[in-house]
Amino acid sequence: MTHKFSIYKPSKDFVWTTNKVVYLLLLSLIGLRILISTFLKIEGTLFEKILYFTISAIFVSAVILKIINLGKYLPLNGELDGYLIFKNDLVQIGDESFELDKIRSIKISNEDYIGRLFGSQKGNFGPALSNGTENFLSLIFMDNSTKKYQFELVRSDDFQKVRKTLIIYYIEGKMSYHELINVLGEKSESDQRQLEFEIENISTAANRR
């Protein structure tokens, strides 16, 4: 069964996020504090105390939000529309099919997947788990034109399901070896030796036809 990757189309509309709201409130209040103390020369007033209290409350709320959002997924903020399918002789994207001999180069970025912990770093107060859509496919054609697509990755090792097809792309000169090992996640020397063995076998079998 051919494996499919869902094509992701991000929304073009402005979307409010937890980080945007938190930082906008903080910057607005800090700016107001600077305005009061520097230009209006108002010090020690009840309003200033309320302002300090509000800023502190937002900081505390932001920390609480960060803890709550550690187990939440980033909203999609777009739609999944159609499928990306890798075949031995072509790349199918939605209703379009691009034959391999029309493609000069294939570049894939597939480091994101559903559930990847990405937002636990300092300064992020929104969801900490990825929705798996920060993956990209670029097709460079013989006339040097380029098409770029974004897609969803459900599991980190899903590209192993199209391993043989990607090896064929490499043999046909459509992917570099460096690109191939990165996409397949072959980091160790033993993994790369196994990959080279598979490349040799597939190449030999193709030449016998």
MOWOLIN-V933081 format. One record per residue. N is the residue number from 1. RES is the residue in one small letter. SS is DSSP state (H for helix, E for strand, L for the rest). Layout:
((N:RES:SS) (N:RES:SS))
This chain:
((1:m:L) (2:t:L) (3:h:L) (4:k:L) (5:f:E) (6:s:E) (7:i:E) (8:y:E) (9:k:E) (10:p:E) (11:s:L) (12:k:L) (13:d:L) (14:f:L) (15:v:L) (16:w:L) (17:t:L) (18:t:H) (19:n:H) (20:k:H) (21:v:H) (22:v:H) (23:y:H) (24:l:H) (25:l:H) (26:l:H) (27:l:H) (28:s:H) (29:l:H) (30:i:H) (31:g:H) (32:l:H) (33:r:H) (34:i:H) (35:l:H) (36:i:H) (37:s:H) (38:t:H) (39:f:H) (40:l:L) (41:k:L) (42:i:L) (43:e:L) (44:g:L) (45:t:L) (46:l:H) (47:f:H) (48:e:H) (49:k:H) (50:i:H) (51:l:H) (52:y:H) (53:f:H) (54:t:H) (55:i:H) (56:s:H) (57:a:H) (58:i:H) (59:f:H) (60:v:H) (61:s:H) (62:a:H) (63:v:H) (64:i:H) (65:l:H) (66:k:H) (67:i:H) (68:i:H) (69:n:H) (70:l:H) (71:g:H) (72:k:L) (73:y:E) (74:l:L) (75:p:L) (76:l:L) (77:n:L) (78:g:E) (79:e:E) (80:l:E) (81:d:E) (82:g:E) (83:y:E) (84:l:E) (85:i:E) (86:f:E) (87:k:E) (88:n:L) (89:d:L) (90:l:E) (91:v:E) (92:q:E) (93:i:E) (94:g:L) (95:d:L) (96:e:E) (97:s:E) (98:f:E) (99:e:E) (100:l:H) (101:d:H) (102:k:H) (103:i:E) (104:r:E) (105:s:E) (106:i:E) (107:k:E) (108:i:E) (109:s:E) (110:n:L) (111:e:L) (112:d:L) (113:y:L) (114:i:E) (115:g:E) (116:r:E) (117:l:E) (118:f:L) (119:g:L) (120:s:L) (121:q:L) (122:k:L) (123:g:L) (124:n:L) (125:f:L) (126:g:L) (127:p:L) (128:a:L) (129:l:E) (130:s:E) (131:n:E) (132:g:L) (133:t:L) (134:e:L) (135:n:E) (136:f:E) (137:l:E) (138:s:E) (139:l:E) (140:i:E) (141:f:E) (142:m:L) (143:d:L) (144:n:L) (145:s:L) (146:t:E) (147:k:E) (148:k:E) (149:y:E) (150:q:E) (151:f:E) (152:e:L) (153:l:L) (154:v:L) (155:r:L) (156:s:L) (157:d:L) (158:d:H) (159:f:H) (160:q:H) (161:k:H) (162:v:H) (163:r:H) (164:k:H) (165:t:H) (166:l:H) (167:i:H) (168:i:H) (169:y:H) (170:y:H) (171:i:H) (172:e:L) (173:g:L) (174:k:L) (175:m:L) (176:s:L) (177:y:H) (178:h:H) (179:e:H) (180:l:H) (181:i:H) (182:n:H) (183:v:H) (184:l:H) (185:g:L) (186:e:L) (187:k:L) (188:s:L) (189:e:H) (190:s:H) (191:d:H) (192:q:H) (193:r:H) (194:q:H) (195:l:H) (196:e:H) (197:f:H) (198:e:H) (199:i:H) (200:e:H) (201:n:H) (202:i:H) (203:s:H) (204:t:H) (205:a:H) (206:a:H) (207:n:H) (208:r:H) (209:r:L))
